Amino acid sequence: MLKVLELENFRAFSKRVRFEFRPITVLIGRNSSGKSSLLKWLQMARQSVQGDGEREFLTPNGDHVELGAWNDLRNRVAKSRKHRFAIELEAKLSPLQISANVERRFGNGNRGAKDGKSMFYEGTPLCVSRVRGDVMYQLEPSFGMQEIVITNRDGGRLYSNTIRNLKGSSLLNPRKVPGEDLLISMADDLRFLDPARKVIGNVKHLSALRQDTRGVIELRTPSAGDVGHEGQYCLQHLVSILTDGARKGPGQLDFILRHSRAVLHVDNLKVHRTGEGLVLRPEGRNMDTKASHRLSDFGFGVSQALPVFVQGAIMEDGEVLTVEQPEAQLHPTAQLELGSFFAELWKKRGVASIIESHSGNVLLRLKHLVRKGDLSPDDVGVCYVLPVNGTTEVRNLRMKADGDLEDGLEMEFFGADVFEAIEVNALPKPRK
């Protein structure tokens, strides 16, 4: 999972800012404070680790985000022409597997380099990957430096590499150096770099406005593990879970139904087939009226929350879900229940989340769960993005065992309603 991200001279951030992530991180700040700059950088990194060396080191335009020209991402106040970043994450190492055809091509699978260095490494269940980069703002983000250091949790170094020419490299995917032992390089790549790439490459994202729910959908296979940034593949995944839930994975449907009931008051999800079975019509039951309807006939809040639940259900242990305004179009009481959704997503499914929210109720429920002992104080953190003296700063606020946050969050941010109520009560009552 992601642990730390530092950004400098990128969109809203002129000076270096540091985001410290927890399993559940609430990202708050005023409108246009810079929260979206963090989320867009993560999606740029996501499509960059999927590069094959044919694209730029950082890929601002791709399948997950379109940021425009690289040179235009430079902060207009910063004097430097470099973008600097540092990212730290934890990843699980998998046993190294070398296929039979590789062994036949390169000889004995137990030895690779001429100096006798083994191509196999002692198993380490968890490693810490740290990546630092300096990238020039020019026509393409291909001039700069990348440093990769991977250690075990005790600090013992497992792998390190410094690349000073980014041509032919993408993020966490260094180019092959002539004369380098190919088998050792392949083993290092599979053993150490691939787990880190998977963490970044599986940072899922849901934008602030999800697509409205359609009345009917065509029968088709959804994209693997992703409902889409606007939730456009949500219903295909839901239909797949409803029709083949046992094979898709135990508990996915129960997970969705549990939070659909608590947040949306919708249950009894079903799929009706029409047009010789090629067209599907998802339905649900309104728990208040006991009447069943097409999902498209429910309120707008269903179309905004259901993709969040389905995306959480199809994610795997160790992945990260980022959501912009999950509380959109939801009643304040339902917003409280969203806090329980993110808590279960972490405690029961091992999926971390970064929640960009303007709702104090989501955070209030998380504080409640910490105070009850259902969540650890280390499970929840707040990244408060705010403008200070013409620049953007980030305050990383930890949560105490009693559910209170460390000092650093102005009362008026989530407490303006309290001030308003005090002023209303202080006003004299009008005479009849």
C-alpha positions as CSV (number, residue, x, y, z in Angstrom):
1,M,0.0,0.0,0.0
2,L,1.0,3.6,-0.4
3,K,2.8,5.2,2.6
4,V,4.2,8.6,1.5
5,L,4.1,10.8,-1.5
6,E,6.1,14.0,-1.9
7,L,5.4,16.4,-4.8
8,E,7.1,19.7,-5.8
9,N,6.5,22.0,-8.7
10,F,3.5,20.2,-10.0
11,R,0.2,22.0,-10.8
12,A,-1.0,23.5,-7.4
13,F,2.2,22.6,-5.5
14,S,5.0,25.1,-5.9
15,K,7.0,24.0,-2.8
16,R,7.4,20.5,-1.7
17,V,4.4,18.9,0.1
18,R,4.2,15.6,1.8
19,F,1.2,13.3,2.0
20,E,1.3,10.6,4.6
21,F,-1.2,7.9,3.9
22,R,-2.9,5.6,6.3
23,P,-5.1,2.6,5.4
24,I,-8.0,5.1,5.4
25,T,-6.9,8.6,4.4
26,V,-9.4,11.4,4.3
27,L,-8.3,14.2,2.0
28,I,-9.9,17.5,2.8
29,G,-9.5,21.1,1.8
30,R,-11.3,24.0,0.3
31,N,-12.3,24.0,-3.4
32,S,-9.4,24.5,-5.7
33,S,-6.9,24.0,-2.9
34,G,-5.0,21.3,-4.7
35,K,-6.6,18.0,-3.7
36,S,-7.2,17.0,-7.3
37,S,-3.5,17.5,-8.1
38,L,-2.6,14.7,-5.8
39,L,-5.3,12.3,-7.3
40,K,-4.3,13.2,-10.9
41,W,-0.6,12.6,-10.2
42,L,-1.5,9.1,-8.8
43,Q,-3.4,8.3,-12.0
44,M,-0.5,9.7,-14.1
45,A,1.8,7.3,-12.2
46,R,-0.6,4.5,-12.7
47,Q,-0.5,4.8,-16.5
48,S,3.3,5.4,-16.3
49,V,4.2,2.2,-14.6
50,Q,2.3,0.4,-17.4
51,G,4.8,1.9,-19.9
52,D,7.0,-0.3,-21.9
53,G,9.9,2.1,-22.5
54,E,8.3,3.4,-25.7
55,R,6.5,6.2,-23.9
56,E,7.8,9.0,-21.7
57,F,9.1,8.4,-18.2
58,L,5.9,10.0,-16.8
59,T,2.9,9.7,-19.0
60,P,0.5,12.7,-18.6
61,N,-2.0,11.5,-21.2
62,G,-3.2,8.0,-21.3
63,D,-6.0,5.6,-20.4
64,H,-6.6,7.0,-16.9
65,V,-6.0,10.7,-17.0
66,E,-5.5,13.5,-19.7
67,L,-3.4,16.3,-18.3
68,G,-2.3,18.0,-21.5
69,A,1.2,19.0,-22.4
70,W,3.9,18.1,-19.9
71,N,5.4,21.6,-19.9
72,D,2.0,23.1,-18.9
73,L,2.0,21.1,-15.6
74,R,4.7,23.3,-14.1
75,N,3.6,25.5,-11.2
76,R,3.5,29.1,-12.4
77,V,5.0,30.4,-9.2
78,A,7.9,27.9,-8.8
79,K,11.3,29.2,-10.1
80,S,12.7,25.7,-10.8
81,R,12.1,24.0,-14.1
82,K,12.2,20.6,-12.4
83,H,9.4,18.5,-11.1
84,R,10.5,16.5,-8.0
85,F,8.7,13.6,-6.4
86,A,9.3,10.9,-3.9
87,I,7.1,7.9,-3.3
88,E,7.2,5.2,-0.6
89,L,5.1,2.1,-0.6
90,E,4.9,-1.4,0.9
91,A,4.5,-4.4,-1.4
92,K,4.4,-8.1,-0.9
93,L,7.1,-10.1,-2.6
94,S,6.1,-13.2,-4.5
95,P,8.4,-16.2,-5.0
96,L,10.6,-15.8,-8.1
97,Q,9.5,-18.1,-10.9
98,I,11.7,-18.7,-14.0
99,S,10.0,-20.5,-16.9
100,A,11.5,-23.6,-18.5
101,N,12.2,-21.8,-21.8
102,V,14.2,-19.1,-19.9
103,E,16.3,-21.8,-18.2
104,R,17.0,-23.6,-21.5
105,R,18.1,-20.3,-23.0
106,F,20.3,-19.1,-20.2
107,G,21.5,-22.4,-18.8
108,N,21.3,-23.7,-15.2
109,G,18.4,-21.9,-13.4
110,N,20.4,-21.7,-10.1
111,R,23.1,-19.5,-11.5
112,G,23.0,-16.4,-13.6
113,A,25.9,-14.0,-13.6
114,K,29.4,-15.1,-14.1
115,D,30.4,-13.9,-10.7
116,G,28.2,-16.6,-9.3
117,K,25.4,-14.3,-8.1
118,S,22.3,-16.4,-7.6
119,M,19.2,-15.5,-9.6
120,F,17.1,-16.5,-6.6
121,Y,16.6,-14.5,-3.5
122,E,15.6,-15.5,0.0
123,G,11.9,-15.0,0.5
124,T,10.8,-11.7,2.1
125,P,7.0,-11.4,2.6
126,L,7.0,-7.6,2.6
127,C,9.4,-5.0,1.2
128,V,9.5,-1.2,1.3
129,S,10.1,0.5,-2.1
130,R,11.3,4.1,-2.3
131,V,11.4,5.9,-5.6
132,R,12.7,9.4,-6.1
133,G,12.8,11.4,-9.3
134,D,13.8,14.8,-10.8
135,V,12.2,15.4,-14.2
136,M,12.8,18.5,-16.4
137,Y,9.9,20.5,-17.8
138,Q,10.5,20.3,-21.5
139,L,8.4,19.0,-24.4
140,E,8.6,15.5,-23.0
141,P,9.3,14.2,-19.5
142,S,12.3,12.2,-20.5
143,F,15.2,14.3,-19.1
144,G,16.1,13.7,-15.5
145,M,16.9,11.1,-12.9
146,Q,15.2,8.2,-11.1
147,E,16.5,6.5,-8.0
148,I,15.0,3.2,-6.8
149,V,15.8,1.6,-3.4
150,I,14.0,-1.5,-2.1
151,T,14.6,-2.7,1.4
152,N,13.1,-5.2,3.8
153,R,11.1,-3.8,6.7
154,D,14.3,-3.8,8.9
155,G,16.1,-1.6,6.4
156,G,18.2,-4.3,4.8
157,R,18.8,-3.3,1.1
158,L,17.5,-5.8,-1.4
159,Y,17.7,-3.8,-4.6
160,S,18.9,-0.3,-5.8
161,N,19.3,1.4,-9.1
162,T,19.9,5.0,-10.2
163,I,19.0,6.0,-13.7
164,R,20.4,9.3,-14.9
165,N,19.1,9.1,-18.5
166,L,15.3,8.5,-18.6
167,K,15.2,7.8,-22.3
168,G,13.8,4.4,-22.8
169,S,12.7,4.1,-19.1
170,S,9.2,4.5,-17.6
171,L,8.4,4.8,-13.9
172,L,9.8,1.8,-12.0
173,N,10.7,0.2,-15.3
174,P,14.4,1.1,-16.0
175,R,15.8,0.5,-19.4
176,K,18.2,-2.4,-19.9
177,V,21.9,-1.4,-19.9
178,P,24.1,-3.0,-22.5
179,G,26.4,-5.5,-21.0
180,E,24.1,-6.1,-18.0
181,D,23.5,-9.7,-17.2
182,L,20.0,-10.2,-18.7
183,L,18.9,-13.1,-16.5
184,I,19.8,-11.3,-13.3
185,S,18.1,-8.2,-14.6
186,M,15.0,-10.2,-15.4
187,A,15.0,-11.8,-12.0
188,D,15.4,-8.4,-10.2
189,D,12.6,-7.0,-12.3
190,L,10.2,-9.8,-11.5
191,R,11.2,-10.1,-7.8
192,F,11.4,-6.5,-6.7
193,L,10.1,-4.0,-9.3
194,D,7.0,-5.8,-10.4
195,P,5.3,-5.9,-6.9
196,A,5.8,-2.1,-6.6
197,R,4.5,-1.5,-10.1
198,K,1.4,-3.5,-9.3
199,V,0.7,-1.4,-6.2
200,I,0.8,1.8,-8.2
201,G,-0.8,0.3,-11.3
202,N,-3.8,-0.8,-9.1
203,V,-4.6,2.6,-7.6
204,K,-8.3,2.6,-8.7
205,H,-10.1,6.0,-9.1
206,L,-13.7,7.2,-9.1
207,S,-14.3,10.7,-10.2
208,A,-16.6,13.2,-8.4
209,L,-19.5,12.7,-10.8
210,R,-20.4,9.1,-11.7
211,Q,-22.5,8.3,-14.7
212,D,-26.3,8.0,-14.2
213,T,-27.6,4.5,-13.9
214,R,-28.9,3.1,-17.2
215,G,-32.2,1.2,-17.4
216,V,-30.9,-1.6,-19.5
217,I,-27.4,-2.8,-20.5
218,E,-26.0,-5.2,-23.1
219,L,-24.5,-8.5,-22.1
220,R,-20.8,-8.1,-22.3
221,T,-17.7,-8.9,-20.3
222,P,-16.6,-5.9,-18.1
223,S,-13.0,-4.7,-17.8
224,A,-11.1,-6.7,-15.2
225,G,-11.2,-5.3,-11.7
226,D,-12.3,-1.7,-12.6
227,V,-15.7,-0.1,-12.9
228,G,-14.2,2.9,-14.7
229,H,-13.5,6.4,-13.5
230,E,-17.1,7.4,-14.0
231,G,-18.5,4.1,-12.9
232,Q,-19.5,3.3,-16.5
233,Y,-18.8,-0.4,-16.1
234,C,-20.5,-0.7,-12.7
235,L,-23.6,-2.5,-13.9
236,Q,-21.6,-5.0,-16.0
237,H,-19.7,-6.0,-12.9
238,L,-22.8,-6.1,-10.7
239,V,-24.5,-8.4,-13.3
240,S,-21.5,-10.6,-13.4
241,I,-21.5,-10.9,-9.5
242,L,-25.3,-11.5,-9.5
243,T,-25.2,-14.2,-12.1
244,D,-21.9,-15.9,-11.2
245,G,-21.1,-14.7,-7.7
246,A,-19.9,-18.0,-6.4
247,R,-17.1,-18.2,-9.0
248,K,-16.3,-14.5,-8.9
249,G,-15.4,-14.6,-5.2
250,P,-17.1,-15.3,-1.9
251,G,-18.7,-12.4,-0.2
252,Q,-18.7,-9.9,-3.0
253,L,-22.5,-9.8,-3.3
254,D,-23.0,-9.8,0.5
255,F,-20.6,-6.9,0.8
256,I,-22.4,-4.8,-1.8
257,L,-25.9,-5.6,-0.4
258,R,-24.8,-4.8,3.2
259,H,-23.8,-1.3,2.3
260,S,-26.5,-0.8,-0.3
261,R,-29.0,-1.5,2.5
262,A,-27.3,0.7,5.0
263,V,-26.6,3.7,2.8
264,L,-29.2,3.6,0.0
265,H,-32.0,1.5,1.6
266,V,-32.0,-0.7,-1.5
267,D,-31.8,-4.5,-1.4
268,N,-33.0,-7.6,-3.3
269,L,-30.8,-6.8,-6.3
270,K,-31.8,-8.9,-9.4
271,V,-31.2,-9.1,-13.1
272,H,-33.9,-9.6,-15.7
273,R,-33.0,-10.7,-19.2
274,T,-34.9,-9.4,-22.2
275,G,-34.4,-9.6,-26.0
276,E,-33.4,-13.3,-26.0
277,G,-31.2,-12.7,-23.0
278,L,-28.8,-10.2,-24.7
279,V,-30.2,-7.2,-22.9
280,L,-30.2,-7.0,-19.1
281,R,-32.3,-5.0,-16.7
282,P,-30.9,-4.6,-13.2
283,E,-33.5,-4.1,-10.5
284,G,-33.7,-3.5,-6.8
285,R,-36.2,-3.2,-4.0
286,N,-36.9,0.0,-2.1
287,M,-36.7,-1.1,1.6
288,D,-39.0,1.7,2.7
289,T,-41.9,1.2,0.2
290,K,-41.2,-2.6,-0.4
291,A,-41.6,-1.9,-4.2
292,S,-39.1,-3.2,-6.8
293,H,-37.9,-0.9,-9.5
294,R,-35.3,-0.7,-12.2
295,L,-32.1,0.8,-10.7
296,S,-32.3,3.7,-13.1
297,D,-35.6,4.7,-11.5
298,F,-34.1,5.2,-8.1
299,G,-32.7,8.6,-7.0
300,F,-29.5,10.1,-8.2
301,G,-27.7,9.0,-5.0
302,V,-27.9,5.3,-6.1
303,S,-26.0,6.0,-9.3
304,Q,-23.4,7.9,-7.3
305,A,-22.9,5.4,-4.4
306,L,-23.4,2.0,-6.2
307,P,-20.1,2.2,-8.3
308,V,-18.2,2.9,-5.0
309,F,-19.6,-0.3,-3.5
310,V,-19.1,-2.5,-6.6
311,Q,-15.5,-1.2,-7.1
312,G,-14.7,-2.0,-3.4
313,A,-16.2,-5.5,-3.8
314,I,-14.0,-6.4,-6.9
315,M,-10.7,-5.1,-5.5
316,E,-8.1,-7.3,-4.0
317,D,-6.0,-7.2,-0.8
318,G,-3.2,-4.6,-1.1
319,E,-4.9,-2.4,-3.6
320,V,-5.9,1.3,-3.1
321,L,-9.2,2.9,-3.9
322,T,-9.3,6.7,-4.4
323,V,-12.8,8.3,-4.5
324,E,-13.7,11.9,-5.1
325,Q,-16.8,13.0,-3.0
326,P,-18.3,9.5,-2.3
327,E,-21.0,11.4,-0.4
328,A,-22.4,13.1,-3.5
329,Q,-26.2,13.3,-3.5
330,L,-26.5,11.4,-0.2
331,H,-28.5,12.3,2.8
332,P,-26.3,13.3,5.8
333,T,-27.4,10.1,7.7
334,A,-26.4,8.0,4.7
335,Q,-23.0,9.9,4.6
336,L,-22.3,8.5,8.1
337,E,-22.8,5.0,6.9
338,L,-20.2,5.6,4.2
339,G,-17.6,5.8,7.0
340,S,-18.5,2.2,8.0
341,F,-18.1,1.1,4.3
342,F,-14.5,2.4,4.2
343,A,-13.8,0.8,7.6
344,E,-15.0,-2.6,6.4
345,L,-13.2,-2.2,3.1
346,W,-9.9,-2.1,5.1
347,K,-10.5,-4.3,8.0
348,K,-12.3,-7.2,6.2
349,R,-10.9,-6.9,2.6
350,G,-7.4,-5.3,3.1
351,V,-8.2,-2.5,0.6
352,A,-6.8,1.0,1.5
353,S,-8.7,4.1,0.5
354,I,-8.0,7.8,-0.1
355,I,-11.3,9.7,0.3
356,E,-11.5,13.2,-1.1
357,S,-14.5,14.5,0.8
358,H,-16.4,17.7,1.8
359,S,-18.5,15.8,4.3
360,G,-17.7,16.0,8.0
361,N,-20.1,13.0,8.6
362,V,-17.8,10.5,6.8
363,L,-14.9,11.5,9.1
364,L,-17.3,11.6,12.1
365,R,-18.2,8.0,11.7
366,L,-14.5,7.0,11.3
367,K,-13.7,8.9,14.6
368,H,-16.6,7.0,16.2
369,L,-15.3,3.7,15.1
370,V,-11.8,4.5,16.4
371,R,-13.2,5.5,19.8
372,K,-15.2,2.2,20.0
373,G,-12.1,0.3,19.2
374,D,-13.4,-1.1,15.9
375,L,-10.6,0.8,14.1
376,S,-7.0,1.5,15.3
377,P,-5.9,5.1,15.5
378,D,-3.2,4.2,13.1
379,D,-5.9,3.0,10.6
380,V,-7.1,6.6,10.0
381,G,-5.4,9.8,9.0
382,V,-6.3,13.2,7.5
383,C,-4.4,15.1,4.8
384,Y,-5.5,18.7,5.1
385,V,-4.6,20.7,2.0
386,L,-4.7,24.5,2.4
387,P,-3.4,27.7,0.9
388,V,-0.9,29.6,3.1
389,N,0.8,32.8,2.1
390,G,0.3,32.3,-1.6
391,T,1.4,28.6,-1.7
392,T,-0.1,25.3,-0.9
393,E,0.7,23.3,2.2
394,V,-0.4,19.9,3.5
395,R,-1.0,19.1,7.2
396,N,-0.9,15.4,8.0
397,L,-3.2,14.9,11.1
398,R,-3.1,11.7,13.1
399,M,-6.0,10.4,15.0
400,K,-5.9,9.8,18.8
401,A,-7.3,6.8,20.6
402,D,-10.3,8.8,21.7
403,G,-11.2,9.6,18.1
404,D,-10.0,13.2,18.2
405,L,-7.6,14.6,15.7
406,E,-4.3,16.2,16.4
407,D,-4.3,20.0,16.4
408,G,-4.1,21.6,12.9
409,L,-7.6,21.6,11.6
410,E,-9.4,24.9,11.9
411,M,-12.7,24.6,13.7
412,E,-14.5,26.4,10.9
413,F,-13.6,23.8,8.3
414,F,-16.1,21.2,9.6
415,G,-17.6,23.4,12.3
416,A,-19.1,26.4,10.4
417,D,-22.6,24.9,11.1
418,V,-21.8,25.1,14.8
419,F,-20.9,28.8,14.6
420,E,-24.0,29.4,12.5
421,A,-26.2,27.7,15.2
422,I,-24.6,29.8,17.9
423,E,-25.3,33.0,16.0
424,V,-28.9,31.9,15.4
425,N,-29.5,31.2,19.0
426,A,-27.9,34.5,20.0
427,L,-30.3,36.5,17.8
428,P,-33.4,37.8,19.6
429,K,-36.6,36.1,18.7
430,P,-38.9,38.2,16.6
431,R,-42.0,39.6,18.2
432,K,-45.4,38.2,17.2
